[in-house]
Amino acid sequence: MGARDRTCHCLGVEWTLYDRRPADGPRQSLCVGVVLSRTCYRITDGPVIECPR
């Protein structure tokens, strides 16, 4: 089993949420503006998959 990972590019204000523990995985960020693109991975740095809507 593994968790999905997603990277996004934001046009606007983006900041990282710090309420997560290292065991929860990569830090999440919040985008206030327009998300220019999203890339989803099966696992961190793994193969690219289709992003869920």
N, CA, C, O and CB atoms as a CASP TS submission, in Angstrom:
PFRMAT TS
TARGET T0000
AUTHOR 0000-0000-0000
METHOD Language model
MODEL 1
PARENT N/A
ATOM      1  N   MET     1       0.835  -1.181   0.000  1.00  0.00           N
ATOM      2  CA  MET     1       0.000   0.000   0.000  1.00  0.00           C
ATOM      3  C   MET     1       0.873   1.234   0.000  1.00  0.00           C
ATOM      4  O   MET     1       2.010   1.208   0.470  1.00  0.00           O
ATOM      5  CB  MET     1      -0.946   0.004   1.201  1.00  0.00           C
ATOM      6  N   GLY     2       0.337   2.301  -0.524  1.00  0.00           N
ATOM      7  CA  GLY     2       1.046   3.562  -0.518  1.00  0.00           C
ATOM      8  C   GLY     2       0.068   4.701  -0.711  1.00  0.00           C
ATOM      9  O   GLY     2      -1.044   4.503  -1.200  1.00  0.00           O
ATOM     10  N   ALA     3       0.477   5.868  -0.332  1.00  0.00           N
ATOM     11  CA  ALA     3      -0.368   7.040  -0.481  1.00  0.00           C
ATOM     12  C   ALA     3      -0.012   7.771  -1.750  1.00  0.00           C
ATOM     13  O   ALA     3       1.136   7.739  -2.194  1.00  0.00           O
ATOM     14  CB  ALA     3      -0.237   7.966   0.723  1.00  0.00           C
ATOM     15  N   ARG     4      -0.989   8.429  -2.335  1.00  0.00           N
ATOM     16  CA  ARG     4      -0.733   9.240  -3.523  1.00  0.00           C
ATOM     17  C   ARG     4      -0.082  10.550  -3.130  1.00  0.00           C
ATOM     18  O   ARG     4      -0.238  11.019  -2.002  1.00  0.00           O
ATOM     19  CB  ARG     4      -2.034   9.502  -4.299  1.00  0.00           C
ATOM     20  N   ASP     5       0.643  11.134  -4.056  1.00  0.00           N
ATOM     21  CA  ASP     5       1.303  12.411  -3.835  1.00  0.00           C
ATOM     22  C   ASP     5       0.936  13.309  -5.004  1.00  0.00           C
ATOM     23  O   ASP     5       0.767  12.830  -6.126  1.00  0.00           O
ATOM     24  CB  ASP     5       2.862  12.250  -3.696  1.00  0.00           C
ATOM     25  N   ARG     6       0.809  14.610  -4.754  1.00  0.00           N
ATOM     26  CA  ARG     6       0.408  15.544  -5.805  1.00  0.00           C
ATOM     27  C   ARG     6       1.234  16.810  -5.662  1.00  0.00           C
ATOM     28  O   ARG     6       1.461  17.293  -4.553  1.00  0.00           O
ATOM     29  CB  ARG     6      -1.120  15.863  -5.735  1.00  0.00           C
ATOM     30  N   THR     7       1.684  17.345  -6.796  1.00  0.00           N
ATOM     31  CA  THR     7       2.348  18.640  -6.806  1.00  0.00           C
ATOM     32  C   THR     7       1.506  19.587  -7.636  1.00  0.00           C
ATOM     33  O   THR     7       0.927  19.189  -8.646  1.00  0.00           O
ATOM     34  CB  THR     7       3.801  18.539  -7.365  1.00  0.00           C
ATOM     35  N   CYS     8       1.438  20.831  -7.215  1.00  0.00           N
ATOM     36  CA  CYS     8       0.640  21.842  -7.911  1.00  0.00           C
ATOM     37  C   CYS     8       1.484  23.103  -8.108  1.00  0.00           C
ATOM     38  O   CYS     8       2.402  23.381  -7.336  1.00  0.00           O
ATOM     39  CB  CYS     8      -0.665  22.169  -7.116  1.00  0.00           C
ATOM     40  N   HIS     9       1.152  23.860  -9.158  1.00  0.00           N
ATOM     41  CA  HIS     9       1.770  25.162  -9.396  1.00  0.00           C
ATOM     42  C   HIS     9       0.679  26.209  -9.261  1.00  0.00           C
ATOM     43  O   HIS     9      -0.346  26.148  -9.940  1.00  0.00           O
ATOM     44  CB  HIS     9       2.462  25.232 -10.808  1.00  0.00           C
ATOM     45  N   CYS    10       0.912  27.169  -8.379  1.00  0.00           N
ATOM     46  CA  CYS    10      -0.096  28.160  -8.012  1.00  0.00           C
ATOM     47  C   CYS    10       0.270  29.529  -8.565  1.00  0.00           C
ATOM     48  O   CYS    10       1.430  29.937  -8.515  1.00  0.00           O
ATOM     49  CB  CYS    10      -0.254  28.229  -6.488  1.00  0.00           C
ATOM     50  N   LEU    11      -0.732  30.244  -9.097  1.00  0.00           N
ATOM     51  CA  LEU    11      -0.574  31.639  -9.484  1.00  0.00           C
ATOM     52  C   LEU    11      -1.389  32.445  -8.481  1.00  0.00           C
ATOM     53  O   LEU    11      -2.616  32.497  -8.573  1.00  0.00           O
ATOM     54  CB  LEU    11      -1.042  31.903 -10.983  1.00  0.00           C
ATOM     55  N   GLY    12      -0.727  33.059  -7.545  1.00  0.00           N
ATOM     56  CA  GLY    12      -1.384  33.767  -6.456  1.00  0.00           C
ATOM     57  C   GLY    12      -0.560  33.610  -5.198  1.00  0.00           C
ATOM     58  O   GLY    12       0.670  33.604  -5.252  1.00  0.00           O
ATOM     59  N   VAL    13      -1.227  33.484  -4.069  1.00  0.00           N
ATOM     60  CA  VAL    13      -0.547  33.328  -2.783  1.00  0.00           C
ATOM     61  C   VAL    13      -0.592  31.852  -2.395  1.00  0.00           C
ATOM     62  O   VAL    13      -1.657  31.236  -2.397  1.00  0.00           O
ATOM     63  CB  VAL    13      -1.208  34.224  -1.674  1.00  0.00           C
ATOM     64  N   GLU    14       0.573  31.288  -2.061  1.00  0.00           N
ATOM     65  CA  GLU    14       0.644  29.899  -1.640  1.00  0.00           C
ATOM     66  C   GLU    14       1.447  29.831  -0.341  1.00  0.00           C
ATOM     67  O   GLU    14       2.511  30.441  -0.232  1.00  0.00           O
ATOM     68  CB  GLU    14       1.283  29.003  -2.749  1.00  0.00           C
ATOM     69  N   TRP    15       0.933  29.086   0.644  1.00  0.00           N
ATOM     70  CA  TRP    15       1.702  28.905   1.853  1.00  0.00           C
ATOM     71  C   TRP    15       1.571  27.463   2.327  1.00  0.00           C
ATOM     72  O   TRP    15       0.602  26.772   2.012  1.00  0.00           O
ATOM     73  CB  TRP    15       1.244  29.888   2.945  1.00  0.00           C
ATOM     74  N   THR    16       2.568  27.027   3.090  1.00  0.00           N
ATOM     75  CA  THR    16       2.630  25.657   3.571  1.00  0.00           C
ATOM     76  C   THR    16       1.914  25.546   4.903  1.00  0.00           C
ATOM     77  O   THR    16       2.084  26.395   5.779  1.00  0.00           O
ATOM     78  CB  THR    16       4.084  25.188   3.700  1.00  0.00           C
ATOM     79  N   LEU    17       1.111  24.500   5.058  1.00  0.00           N
ATOM     80  CA  LEU    17       0.417  24.235   6.315  1.00  0.00           C
ATOM     81  C   LEU    17       1.351  23.443   7.214  1.00  0.00           C
ATOM     82  O   LEU    17       1.916  22.434   6.789  1.00  0.00           O
ATOM     83  CB  LEU    17      -0.925  23.464   6.078  1.00  0.00           C
ATOM     84  N   TYR    18       1.517  23.885   8.435  1.00  0.00           N
ATOM     85  CA  TYR    18       2.491  23.279   9.340  1.00  0.00           C
ATOM     86  C   TYR    18       1.869  22.396  10.409  1.00  0.00           C
ATOM     87  O   TYR    18       2.567  22.008  11.346  1.00  0.00           O
ATOM     88  CB  TYR    18       3.292  24.346   9.997  1.00  0.00           C
ATOM     89  N   ASP    19       0.588  22.062  10.310  1.00  0.00           N
ATOM     90  CA  ASP    19      -0.047  21.271  11.355  1.00  0.00           C
ATOM     91  C   ASP    19       0.074  19.766  11.116  1.00  0.00           C
ATOM     92  O   ASP    19      -0.654  18.986  11.731  1.00  0.00           O
ATOM     93  CB  ASP    19      -1.499  21.650  11.464  1.00  0.00           C
ATOM     94  N   ARG    20       0.974  19.352  10.241  1.00  0.00           N
ATOM     95  CA  ARG    20       1.162  17.935   9.950  1.00  0.00           C
ATOM     96  C   ARG    20       2.452  17.436  10.578  1.00  0.00           C
ATOM     97  O   ARG    20       3.425  18.181  10.699  1.00  0.00           O
ATOM     98  CB  ARG    20       1.174  17.686   8.435  1.00  0.00           C
ATOM     99  N   ARG    21       2.452  16.173  10.974  1.00  0.00           N
ATOM    100  CA  ARG    21       3.650  15.542  11.522  1.00  0.00           C
ATOM    101  C   ARG    21       4.460  14.928  10.389  1.00  0.00           C
ATOM    102  O   ARG    21       3.899  14.652   9.329  1.00  0.00           O
ATOM    103  CB  ARG    21       3.280  14.466  12.577  1.00  0.00           C
ATOM    104  N   PRO    22       5.751  14.705  10.573  1.00  0.00           N
ATOM    105  CA  PRO    22       6.562  14.075   9.530  1.00  0.00           C
ATOM    106  C   PRO    22       6.031  12.704   9.107  1.00  0.00           C
ATOM    107  O   PRO    22       6.211  12.309   7.955  1.00  0.00           O
ATOM    108  CB  PRO    22       7.987  13.935  10.008  1.00  0.00           C
ATOM    109  N   ALA    23       5.382  11.974  10.012  1.00  0.00           N
ATOM    110  CA  ALA    23       4.839  10.661   9.671  1.00  0.00           C
ATOM    111  C   ALA    23       3.645  10.760   8.723  1.00  0.00           C
ATOM    112  O   ALA    23       3.280   9.770   8.090  1.00  0.00           O
ATOM    113  CB  ALA    23       4.433   9.923  10.934  1.00  0.00           C
ATOM    114  N   ASP    24       3.027  11.947   8.617  1.00  0.00           N
ATOM    115  CA  ASP    24       1.875  12.140   7.735  1.00  0.00           C
ATOM    116  C   ASP    24       2.267  12.306   6.274  1.00  0.00           C
ATOM    117  O   ASP    24       1.396  12.318   5.405  1.00  0.00           O
ATOM    118  CB  ASP    24       1.087  13.341   8.180  1.00  0.00           C
ATOM    119  N   GLY    25       3.548  12.434   5.988  1.00  0.00           N
ATOM    120  CA  GLY    25       3.997  12.562   4.612  1.00  0.00           C
ATOM    121  C   GLY    25       4.408  13.976   4.281  1.00  0.00           C
ATOM    122  O   GLY    25       4.669  14.780   5.176  1.00  0.00           O
ATOM    123  N   PRO    26       4.467  14.285   2.986  1.00  0.00           N
ATOM    124  CA  PRO    26       4.915  15.618   2.552  1.00  0.00           C
ATOM    125  C   PRO    26       4.003  16.724   3.074  1.00  0.00           C
ATOM    126  O   PRO    26       2.813  16.506   3.301  1.00  0.00           O
ATOM    127  CB  PRO    26       4.979  15.683   1.027  1.00  0.00           C
ATOM    128  N   ARG    27       4.564  17.888   3.256  1.00  0.00           N
ATOM    129  CA  ARG    27       3.789  19.036   3.719  1.00  0.00           C
ATOM    130  C   ARG    27       2.751  19.418   2.668  1.00  0.00           C
ATOM    131  O   ARG    27       3.000  19.304   1.468  1.00  0.00           O
ATOM    132  CB  ARG    27       4.716  20.236   4.029  1.00  0.00           C
ATOM    133  N   GLN    28       1.602  19.866   3.123  1.00  0.00           N
ATOM    134  CA  GLN    28       0.569  20.332   2.221  1.00  0.00           C
ATOM    135  C   GLN    28       0.629  21.848   2.143  1.00  0.00           C
ATOM    136  O   GLN    28       1.030  22.509   3.100  1.00  0.00           O
ATOM    137  CB  GLN    28      -0.826  19.855   2.679  1.00  0.00           C
ATOM    138  N   SER    29       0.232  22.394   1.011  1.00  0.00           N
ATOM    139  CA  SER    29       0.181  23.843   0.866  1.00  0.00           C
ATOM    140  C   SER    29      -1.215  24.250   0.431  1.00  0.00           C
ATOM    141  O   SER    29      -1.976  23.446  -0.108  1.00  0.00           O
ATOM    142  CB  SER    29       1.239  24.340  -0.148  1.00  0.00           C
ATOM    143  N   LEU    30      -1.535  25.505   0.674  1.00  0.00           N
ATOM    144  CA  LEU    30      -2.831  26.071   0.339  1.00  0.00           C
ATOM    145  C   LEU    30      -2.609  27.157  -0.697  1.00  0.00           C
ATOM    146  O   LEU    30      -1.756  28.026  -0.513  1.00  0.00           O
ATOM    147  CB  LEU    30      -3.557  26.629   1.603  1.00  0.00           C
ATOM    148  N   CYS    31      -3.371  27.118  -1.787  1.00  0.00           N
ATOM    149  CA  CYS    31      -3.246  28.096  -2.872  1.00  0.00           C
ATOM    150  C   CYS    31      -4.471  29.000  -2.870  1.00  0.00           C
ATOM    151  O   CYS    31      -5.598  28.520  -2.995  1.00  0.00           O
ATOM    152  CB  CYS    31      -3.086  27.389  -4.254  1.00  0.00           C
ATOM    153  N   VAL    32      -4.257  30.306  -2.729  1.00  0.00           N
ATOM    154  CA  VAL    32      -5.326  31.290  -2.864  1.00  0.00           C
ATOM    155  C   VAL    32      -5.047  32.006  -4.173  1.00  0.00           C
ATOM    156  O   VAL    32      -4.187  32.884  -4.239  1.00  0.00           O
ATOM    157  CB  VAL    32      -5.391  32.298  -1.628  1.00  0.00           C
ATOM    158  N   GLY    33      -5.763  31.635  -5.192  1.00  0.00           N
ATOM    159  CA  GLY    33      -5.536  32.143  -6.538  1.00  0.00           C
ATOM    160  C   GLY    33      -5.938  31.086  -7.539  1.00  0.00           C
ATOM    161  O   GLY    33      -6.965  30.427  -7.375  1.00  0.00           O
ATOM    162  N   VAL    34      -5.138  30.919  -8.576  1.00  0.00           N
ATOM    163  CA  VAL    34      -5.430  29.966  -9.648  1.00  0.00           C
ATOM    164  C   VAL    34      -4.374  28.866  -9.630  1.00  0.00           C
ATOM    165  O   VAL    34      -3.175  29.144  -9.610  1.00  0.00           O
ATOM    166  CB  VAL    34      -5.469  30.677 -11.040  1.00  0.00           C
ATOM    167  N   VAL    35      -4.830  27.614  -9.636  1.00  0.00           N
ATOM    168  CA  VAL    35      -3.915  26.480  -9.741  1.00  0.00           C
ATOM    169  C   VAL    35      -3.626  26.292 -11.225  1.00  0.00           C
ATOM    170  O   VAL    35      -4.520  25.955 -12.001  1.00  0.00           O
ATOM    171  CB  VAL    35      -4.520  25.164  -9.089  1.00  0.00           C
ATOM    172  N   LEU    36      -2.368  26.513 -11.616  1.00  0.00           N
ATOM    173  CA  LEU    36      -1.988  26.436 -13.025  1.00  0.00           C
ATOM    174  C   LEU    36      -1.899  24.998 -13.525  1.00  0.00           C
ATOM    175  O   LEU    36      -2.330  24.703 -14.639  1.00  0.00           O
ATOM    176  CB  LEU    36      -0.662  27.132 -13.241  1.00  0.00           C
ATOM    177  N   SER    37      -1.343  24.100 -12.711  1.00  0.00           N
ATOM    178  CA  SER    37      -1.227  22.712 -13.137  1.00  0.00           C
ATOM    179  C   SER    37      -1.114  21.809 -11.917  1.00  0.00           C
ATOM    180  O   SER    37      -0.678  22.229 -10.846  1.00  0.00           O
ATOM    181  CB  SER    37      -0.011  22.523 -14.068  1.00  0.00           C
ATOM    182  N   ARG    38      -1.520  20.554 -12.108  1.00  0.00           N
ATOM    183  CA  ARG    38      -1.415  19.535 -11.071  1.00  0.00           C
ATOM    184  C   ARG    38      -0.749  18.312 -11.678  1.00  0.00           C
ATOM    185  O   ARG    38      -1.015  17.955 -12.826  1.00  0.00           O
ATOM    186  CB  ARG    38      -2.815  19.177 -10.474  1.00  0.00           C
ATOM    187  N   THR    39       0.108  17.679 -10.913  1.00  0.00           N
ATOM    188  CA  THR    39       0.728  16.420 -11.306  1.00  0.00           C
ATOM    189  C   THR    39       0.564  15.457 -10.150  1.00  0.00           C
ATOM    190  O   THR    39       0.930  15.777  -9.019  1.00  0.00           O
ATOM    191  CB  THR    39       2.237  16.606 -11.686  1.00  0.00           C
ATOM    192  N   CYS    40       0.019  14.281 -10.417  1.00  0.00           N
ATOM    193  CA  CYS    40      -0.200  13.282  -9.375  1.00  0.00           C
ATOM    194  C   CYS    40       0.736  12.103  -9.593  1.00  0.00           C
ATOM    195  O   CYS    40       1.022  11.707 -10.723  1.00  0.00           O
ATOM    196  CB  CYS    40      -1.673  12.813  -9.362  1.00  0.00           C
ATOM    197  N   TYR    41       1.199  11.557  -8.483  1.00  0.00           N
ATOM    198  CA  TYR    41       2.121  10.424  -8.524  1.00  0.00           C
ATOM    199  C   TYR    41       1.529   9.278  -7.725  1.00  0.00           C
ATOM    200  O   TYR    41       0.813   9.503  -6.749  1.00  0.00           O
ATOM    201  CB  TYR    41       3.519  10.816  -7.972  1.00  0.00           C
ATOM    202  N   ARG    42       1.821   8.046  -8.132  1.00  0.00           N
ATOM    203  CA  ARG    42       1.346   6.873  -7.397  1.00  0.00           C
ATOM    204  C   ARG    42       1.927   6.878  -5.985  1.00  0.00           C
ATOM    205  O   ARG    42       1.197   6.650  -5.020  1.00  0.00           O
ATOM    206  CB  ARG    42       1.729   5.564  -8.138  1.00  0.00           C
ATOM    207  N   ILE    43       3.210   7.129  -5.852  1.00  0.00           N
ATOM    208  CA  ILE    43       3.896   7.312  -4.579  1.00  0.00           C
ATOM    209  C   ILE    43       4.824   8.506  -4.739  1.00  0.00           C
ATOM    210  O   ILE    43       4.994   8.993  -5.857  1.00  0.00           O
ATOM    211  CB  ILE    43       4.686   6.018  -4.149  1.00  0.00           C
ATOM    212  N   THR    44       5.424   8.989  -3.676  1.00  0.00           N
ATOM    213  CA  THR    44       6.326  10.130  -3.767  1.00  0.00           C
ATOM    214  C   THR    44       7.441   9.835  -4.750  1.00  0.00           C
ATOM    215  O   THR    44       8.139   8.830  -4.617  1.00  0.00           O
ATOM    216  CB  THR    44       6.906  10.480  -2.391  1.00  0.00           C
ATOM    217  N   ASP    45       7.612  10.706  -5.740  1.00  0.00           N
ATOM    218  CA  ASP    45       8.616  10.561  -6.805  1.00  0.00           C
ATOM    219  C   ASP    45       8.428   9.288  -7.613  1.00  0.00           C
ATOM    220  O   ASP    45       9.379   8.815  -8.236  1.00  0.00           O
ATOM    221  CB  ASP    45      10.009  10.578  -6.213  1.00  0.00           C
ATOM    222  N   GLY    46       7.232   8.721  -7.620  1.00  0.00           N
ATOM    223  CA  GLY    46       6.963   7.507  -8.390  1.00  0.00           C
ATOM    224  C   GLY    46       6.379   7.836  -9.758  1.00  0.00           C
ATOM    225  O   GLY    46       6.499   8.969 -10.224  1.00  0.00           O
ATOM    226  N   PRO    47       5.743   6.852 -10.411  1.00  0.00           N
ATOM    227  CA  PRO    47       5.177   7.076 -11.733  1.00  0.00           C
ATOM    228  C   PRO    47       3.997   8.045 -11.684  1.00  0.00           C
ATOM    229  O   PRO    47       3.244   8.080 -10.710  1.00  0.00           O
ATOM    230  CB  PRO    47       4.742   5.754 -12.344  1.00  0.00           C
ATOM    231  N   VAL    48       3.852   8.824 -12.746  1.00  0.00           N
ATOM    232  CA  VAL    48       2.757   9.795 -12.858  1.00  0.00           C
ATOM    233  C   VAL    48       1.467   9.064 -13.164  1.00  0.00           C
ATOM    234  O   VAL    48       1.445   8.161 -14.000  1.00  0.00           O
ATOM    235  CB  VAL    48       3.053  10.852 -13.953  1.00  0.00           C
ATOM    236  N   ILE    49       0.363   9.456 -12.474  1.00  0.00           N
ATOM    237  CA  ILE    49      -0.954   8.880 -12.705  1.00  0.00           C
ATOM    238  C   ILE    49      -1.932  10.010 -12.961  1.00  0.00           C
ATOM    239  O   ILE    49      -1.591  11.179 -12.785  1.00  0.00           O
ATOM    240  CB  ILE    49      -1.411   8.006 -11.502  1.00  0.00           C
ATOM    241  N   GLU    50      -3.150   9.672 -13.377  1.00  0.00           N
ATOM    242  CA  GLU    50      -4.191  10.667 -13.599  1.00  0.00           C
ATOM    243  C   GLU    50      -4.693  11.201 -12.263  1.00  0.00           C
ATOM    244  O   GLU    50      -4.927  10.428 -11.335  1.00  0.00           O
ATOM    245  CB  GLU    50      -5.355  10.069 -14.414  1.00  0.00           C
ATOM    246  N   CYS    51      -4.860  12.514 -12.159  1.00  0.00           N
ATOM    247  CA  CYS    51      -5.316  13.130 -10.924  1.00  0.00           C
ATOM    248  C   CYS    51      -6.836  12.944 -10.780  1.00  0.00           C
ATOM    249  O   CYS    51      -7.576  13.122 -11.748  1.00  0.00           O
ATOM    250  CB  CYS    51      -4.939  14.637 -10.896  1.00  0.00           C
ATOM    251  N   PRO    52      -7.302  12.584  -9.571  1.00  0.00           N
ATOM    252  CA  PRO    52      -8.735  12.481  -9.350  1.00  0.00           C
ATOM    253  C   PRO    52      -9.367  13.871  -9.381  1.00  0.00           C
ATOM    254  O   PRO    52      -8.726  14.850  -8.998  1.00  0.00           O
ATOM    255  CB  PRO    52      -9.031  11.777  -8.009  1.00  0.00           C
ATOM    256  N   ARG    53     -10.575  13.961  -9.818  1.00  0.00           N
ATOM    257  CA  ARG    53     -11.265  15.254  -9.912  1.00  0.00           C
ATOM    258  C   ARG    53     -11.906  15.615  -8.615  1.00  0.00           C
ATOM    259  O   ARG    53     -12.532  16.670  -8.508  1.00  0.00           O
ATOM    260  CB  ARG    53     -12.309  15.236 -11.005  1.00  0.00           C
TER
END
